[in-house]
Every structure is written in structure tokens, then in C-alpha cells.
Amino acid sequence: MAALSFLHSQLFVTPALPNHDFSGQTVLVTGGNRGLGFEAARHLLRLNASRVLLAVRSLPSGDAAKELLEASTNRPDAVRVYEVDMASHVSVQAFAEQMRSLDRLDAVLLNAGIFADEFVLQDGYESTLTVNVINTFLLALLLLPVLRASASASQRELPRLSIVASDRHVMTNLPEWKEPNTFEALNDPKRAKMRLRYSASKLLQILLARELARRLLDSTGKPTIIVNSFTPGFTTSGLIANARGLTASTFRLLGKAIARETEVGARTLVTAIAMGPESHGKYLNDGKIEEAALSPFVRGKDGARAQEKVWKELMEILEQRVPSISRNIA
């Protein structure tokens, strides 16, 4: 999204209040104890979701969020809290195993993410790559069988999986995709451009979501699980709490001038998982399908080649951690 389009969205567009009826449905929100995830959970409770599952790094903060959510919506016992550390593939696998015991799982909001301007290794890769990309898609693939089982049992709406990306993906064309291995190139501390790392992680999310969607089509070309990605816009969500120096100052100034309230940004999360097959493989902006808001790189030939390449590289990483995980897609 070009600068003028971004400013127009921030200053003159207010995403619509979602009104989808989630009655009888169970929805999982990662990073649901604060910010966008918390407000999305509140919307879901207001919209009659039977259960909202919060996946959080800290159980005490999750329990506090549960108490606030249930009290503010008058929905006692509607929220469940689970612990997961998205910086650890072992924790992600353990959490996904817990999800297998659910009687149903209708929709997943992969919202948990980090902004880091210092290069730190976590789980073998730079932390932003680990949390925002590698383990986010590890969790997505591990949850596919749970979503399918729920769809078979309920025979209602198709299951949905939505990834909270960002309009800031336009800040980079990911030159590392031309390297022999993109993830290894991004994992080199000597060459890492951390000022663009968040944008790069969001670009990777969009490319990988598009490729996952392509692989989740049946023989007639219809989706078996709806996958989309979207931008919530620039919101007062607390994501940039770890920013330092000039980056932090810039974000603070932008926040005062153009940021959306967290509740408003959270509307886009709920809208994403309320959409039907028309949103499969698409990118949403301001709560609407808007492929034109993608960068020219994503929409171009290089983006298509990069998409295929980074998917193959990601699957090599994930297969090392969970052998045969690719079977979950079939």
C-alpha cells in the first residue's frame, strides 16, 4: 500500500463493526491477552461465539484477560486460556496437541507476533522470523486436521484460518529471496537489516498464506479450509513496545497523529474469519478484499517465484521439526 493510500485508510476509513453470528462456534485467538487479540476476543463474545480460546505466553496475563472479557460481555465461562510460547516450536507442538482434544474448532486467528529491532536468536532463527513466520506456520499446519475434523462434524460453515499481516509489507521486496536460501540469508546477523525485519516477516506471511491457500483446494478448485491474510492498519496495540531510538520516536509520533484505536483495528480480525470462500487466498484491507493494496512485488512475477521458493524452504525447516507435517495439508 503506497503512502497516500495508507494515510487515506488511517485518516478517512473506519472498518465496519462486524455483525457475523458466531453462535455455536469455537474460535482460537493467539496473543489474545492484549491489544488486537484481546479486543477481537471481546467482539467474538459479543457476536455469540460459544467459546473463545486465548493462546497466550503467560497464563497469569491470560487469566486476567479472561476475567475482563467475561465480565465486560456478561459471558461467564465462555473463555478458555492456554499457554503457548510462539518462540519455541516445542511449546507450539504441545499446544497443538491440546487442541486435538477439542470437540470443535471453527476458526483460528493467528495474531501473535513481535516487533524487534535487535538481532536475537530464538529457536535457531532470528526472533522475528521464529515468532512471526516459522512457528506461526508450524501452528497453522498442525491445526489443519483439527479444523477439518470440526468441519466434518458440524457440516456448517467452512473452517477459517486468518493471519494478521501488515500493510508495512510494502517496505521491502525481500531481496534475500534471490539468495540460495532465504531463511539462512535472513538469519545472518552481519547482513540483517533489522529496521526492515518486521516488514520482511509480514511480507513472508502474505506470500506463505497465499501458497498455503493454493494448496488447500479440492479437485474442483474449491477451498477445504478458508485461508486469508490482512492488515488491521496502524493501531494503538502495544506491538511496538520494544522499539528503540528513532524507530520508537517515529512510531510514537505516528501513533498520536493517525493510529486507530485498538478496538477499531480489531474489527478487521473478526471480519477476516467471518468471510467465506470469496476471501480464500486473498488479502484484506480495511476489512474488505483488496488485492490492489498488496505491493507490486507480491502481485508480480518475482513475487510468485519468491512465494514458491520460500514455501519450499519453510517446509524443509518444519519437516525437520515435525516429520511428515506436509501430510496435514493434503
PyMOL commands that set and color helices and strands:
alter all, ss='L'
color gray80, all
select helices_A, chain A and resi 3-12+35-46+59-73+89-99+127-154+167-171+175-178+182-186+194-215+239-242+245-258+262-274+277-279+291-293+296-299+301-321+325-328
alter helices_A, ss='H'
color red, helices_A
select strands_A, chain A and resi 26-30+51-56+79-83+107-110+121-122+125-126+160-164+226-231+283-285+288-289
alter strands_A, ss='S'
color yellow, strands_A
deselect
rebuild
show_as cartoon
